[in-house]
Amino acid sequence: MTGGLPGAVAVVLPGESGARAGALDAWLPDGPARAVVAEASAVVGRDVAEWWRDPLNLSDPVAAHVEVLVTGVAGYRSLAARGLRPVVVAGHGIGEYAALVAAGALALDQVVELVHERAELLALSVRPSCAGMAAVVGPAAGEVARAVVADVGRSGSLAVAAVDGPFQVLLSGGCDELARAREAVLAAGLEMVRLPGRPACHSPLVQAADRHLAPALAALDWSVPDVPVVPNADGRPTRDPEQLARCLRAHLTSTVQWEATSRALVEAGATSVVEVGAVPHLGPLVRQVHPDLPVHLASAPGTPVPTDPPEPALVGPVPTGGET
């Protein structure tokens, strides 16, 4: 692979926060990536690359979710064609769907349709004006978030949506609960940042959408993946299609275990990480757990992958748009 990555590599694929207008264009000169785009365009019924060049179109969750899926798979297959052979693959939020396709557990065409349906169902869930997500940021974020949920979330709708790392945890819930949670988080000396426009995923508030999605999930045709995948729901790498299916069925309402995933990448043998995306989202989270682990961003087929020692890990707020 270009850049000569040393040792064993893990590949990580971002979720909705990785959606960027025109991000797919960088991969289009590459044949394997173009084949992914052509297949997705045939399923969707339009030229997806042209559709996603307009940033206004990506304000539609359907477009954003499918864009992240297709860009992640296109980038992965481009890198694989150049010799990248990861020891493990993982995706955050909707990025898990891309990881499953990239690893060979699921076919692209059926997952494009599934992600499209999933996004439409989420659009019918509790509106962002009534519920949403927020990031708890700072030392011991997980401990503080769990205490706040136990105290404020007695109604059962406030939940820990994602444990991103030691310094960032996402909450999902109703607006009133999130407002009370913010007071408690600030009193504990941490920050809490609302993630605008995000539905309250990975919480009880999306159970109705989860029930409607169940038949489509049950109809998926699974294969044994070429490389282990780390599901969000349990943070443990596996090539067992039944386990991957169980975790995907639980995905929408379960906590995203990304801190556990970051640990699992190294436990699976990875000595470096490649994030496929236009801008870094998951790399800084991985580095919260493994400060000395080299993490590289691949945003195009010709992107050189550095082998220099990594910069110091981020220990403060990590830019995030939330993951669904």
DAKAPE-V213321 format. One record per pair of residues at least 6 apart in sequence whose C-alpha atoms are under 7 Angstrom apart, sorted by the first residue. I is the first residue (numbers start at 1). GAP is how many residues later the second one is. D is the distance in Angstrom with one decimal. If there is no record, write none. Layout:
i:gap:d
I:GAP:D
I:GAP:D
This chain:
i:gap:d
1:81:5.1
1:82:4.9
1:83:5.6
2:302:5.9
2:303:6.6
3:301:5.1
3:302:4.5
3:303:6.1
5:300:6.8
5:302:6.4
7:264:5.8
8:78:6.6
8:79:6.3
8:261:6.5
8:262:4.8
8:263:5.3
8:264:6.5
9:77:4.8
9:78:5.9
9:261:5.0
9:262:6.1
9:263:5.1
9:264:5.5
9:265:7.0
10:76:5.2
10:77:5.8
10:78:5.0
10:79:5.7
10:255:6.4
10:260:5.5
10:262:6.4
10:263:4.7
10:264:6.2
11:75:6.3
11:77:6.6
11:78:4.9
11:79:6.5
11:262:5.8
11:263:4.9
11:264:5.9
12:77:5.9
12:78:4.9
12:79:5.4
12:262:6.3
12:263:4.9
12:264:6.6
13:59:6.0
13:77:6.4
13:78:4.4
13:79:6.5
13:82:5.2
13:85:7.0
13:86:6.6
13:262:6.0
13:263:5.6
14:77:5.8
14:78:5.4
14:81:5.0
14:263:6.9
14:267:6.7
14:268:6.4
15:53:6.4
15:76:7.0
15:77:5.3
15:78:5.1
15:79:4.7
15:80:4.3
15:308:5.4
15:309:6.9
16:48:6.3
16:49:5.8
16:52:6.2
16:78:6.4
16:307:5.6
16:308:6.6
17:303:6.3
17:304:4.6
17:305:6.1
17:306:6.3
18:50:6.5
18:259:6.5
19:45:5.8
19:48:6.5
19:49:5.5
21:31:5.5
21:32:4.8
21:33:5.9
21:34:5.0
22:30:6.1
22:31:4.4
23:255:6.1
24:25:6.4
24:47:5.5
25:24:6.8
26:274:5.2
27:6:6.0
27:48:6.5
27:273:5.3
27:274:6.0
28:6:5.3
30:48:6.6
30:271:6.8
32:45:6.0
32:46:5.5
33:41:4.3
33:42:6.4
33:44:6.3
33:45:5.5
36:38:5.6
37:33:6.9
40:69:6.6
40:72:6.9
41:6:5.1
41:7:5.4
43:66:6.3
51:6:7.0
52:6:6.5
57:6:6.6
58:6:4.8
61:58:6.0
62:54:5.6
62:57:5.0
62:58:6.4
65:29:6.7
65:50:6.8
65:54:6.9
66:46:6.4
66:49:6.3
66:50:6.5
69:26:6.4
69:28:6.7
69:29:4.8
72:26:5.9
72:204:6.2
73:25:5.7
73:28:6.8
73:29:5.4
75:201:6.3
76:26:6.4
76:200:7.0
78:223:6.3
79:222:6.7
87:140:6.3
87:182:6.9
87:183:6.5
88:139:5.8
88:140:5.0
88:141:5.9
88:177:6.6
88:180:6.9
89:10:6.1
89:139:6.3
89:140:4.9
89:141:6.4
90:6:6.2
90:9:5.6
90:139:5.6
90:140:5.1
90:141:6.9
91:7:6.8
91:8:5.4
92:140:6.8
92:231:6.8
93:230:4.9
93:231:4.9
94:229:6.9
94:230:5.7
96:135:6.8
99:130:7.0
100:6:5.8
100:129:6.9
101:6:5.8
101:7:5.8
103:122:5.2
103:123:5.6
103:124:5.6
104:119:6.9
104:121:4.6
104:122:5.9
105:117:5.6
105:118:4.7
105:119:5.6
105:120:4.4
106:115:6.7
106:116:5.5
106:117:6.4
114:102:6.7
118:95:6.6
121:88:5.4
122:77:7.0
122:87:6.2
125:81:6.2
125:84:6.6
126:73:6.9
126:79:6.9
127:72:6.6
128:69:5.6
128:70:6.1
128:71:5.5
130:44:5.9
130:45:5.4
131:42:5.5
131:43:3.9
131:44:4.8
131:68:6.6
131:69:5.9
132:40:5.7
132:41:5.8
132:42:6.4
132:43:6.8
132:66:5.5
132:67:4.8
132:68:4.3
133:37:6.7
133:38:5.5
133:39:4.4
133:40:6.6
133:61:6.2
133:62:5.5
133:65:6.2
133:66:6.9
133:67:5.6
134:36:5.5
134:37:5.3
134:38:6.6
134:58:6.5
134:59:5.3
134:60:4.1
134:61:5.2
135:33:6.5
135:34:5.7
135:35:4.4
135:36:6.3
135:57:5.4
135:58:5.1
135:59:6.4
136:9:6.8
136:32:5.7
136:33:5.2
136:34:6.0
136:55:5.8
136:56:4.5
136:57:6.7
137:30:5.5
137:31:4.7
137:32:6.7
137:53:6.0
137:54:5.1
137:55:6.1
137:180:5.8
138:29:4.7
138:30:6.5
138:52:5.3
138:53:6.5
138:178:6.3
139:27:6.7
139:28:5.1
140:26:6.1
140:27:6.3
141:25:6.3
141:26:5.3
141:27:5.7
141:28:5.9
142:21:6.8
142:24:6.8
142:27:5.9
144:41:6.9
145:15:7.0
145:24:6.9
146:14:7.0
148:33:6.1
148:36:6.6
149:9:6.1
149:10:6.1
152:25:6.6
152:28:6.8
152:29:6.3
153:24:6.9
157:16:5.5
157:17:6.9
157:46:6.6
157:47:5.5
157:48:6.2
158:14:5.7
158:15:4.2
158:16:6.8
158:19:6.6
158:45:7.0
159:12:5.7
159:13:5.4
159:14:6.4
159:44:5.5
160:10:6.0
160:11:4.6
160:12:6.4
160:95:6.2
161:9:5.3
161:10:5.0
161:11:5.6
161:40:6.9
161:41:4.8
161:42:6.3
161:94:4.7
161:95:6.2
162:7:5.7
162:8:4.9
162:93:5.0
162:94:4.3
162:95:6.1
163:6:4.6
163:7:6.5
163:93:6.1
163:94:5.4
163:95:5.8
163:96:5.9
164:93:6.9
164:94:4.8
164:95:5.2
164:121:6.4
165:93:6.7
165:94:4.6
165:120:5.9
165:123:6.1
165:124:6.5
166:122:6.5
166:123:7.0
167:148:6.5
167:149:6.6
172:28:4.9
172:29:6.5
172:30:7.0
172:31:6.0
173:27:5.8
182:10:5.9
185:6:6.6
185:7:6.6
195:126:6.1
195:127:6.4
200:6:6.8
201:51:6.3
201:52:6.5
201:123:5.8
202:50:5.2
202:51:3.9
202:52:5.0
202:53:5.6
203:50:5.1
203:51:6.8
204:49:6.4
206:47:6.7
207:46:6.7
210:42:6.4
217:32:6.5
222:19:6.0
223:18:6.2
224:15:5.9
224:16:6.4
224:17:5.7
225:14:5.7
227:12:6.8
228:9:5.5
228:10:4.9
228:11:4.8
229:8:5.2
229:9:5.6
229:10:6.5
230:6:5.3
230:7:4.1
230:8:6.5
230:31:6.4
231:6:7.0
231:13:6.8
231:16:6.3
232:19:6.8
232:24:4.8
232:25:5.2
232:26:6.5
233:14:5.6
233:17:6.7
233:18:5.9
233:21:5.9
233:22:6.3
233:23:5.8
233:24:6.1
234:23:6.3
235:22:5.6
235:23:6.9
235:25:5.1
235:26:4.6
235:29:6.8
236:25:6.8
236:28:6.3
237:27:6.9
259:30:6.9
262:24:5.3
262:27:6.6
263:26:6.9
271:22:6.8
272:21:5.9
272:22:4.9
272:23:5.8
273:21:6.4
273:22:4.7
273:23:6.2
274:21:5.8
274:22:4.8
274:23:5.8
274:24:6.6
275:7:6.9
275:8:6.4
275:21:6.2
275:22:4.9
275:23:6.0
276:21:6.1
276:22:4.9
276:23:6.1
277:20:6.7
277:21:6.1
277:22:5.1
278:21:4.9
280:17:6.5
281:38:6.8
281:39:6.6
283:12:5.9
284:29:6.8
284:30:6.1
284:34:6.8
287:6:6.6
287:26:5.3
287:27:6.9
288:25:6.1
288:26:6.2
288:27:6.1
291:21:6.8
291:22:4.9
292:18:6.7
294:15:6.7
294:16:5.3
296:9:6.2
296:10:7.0
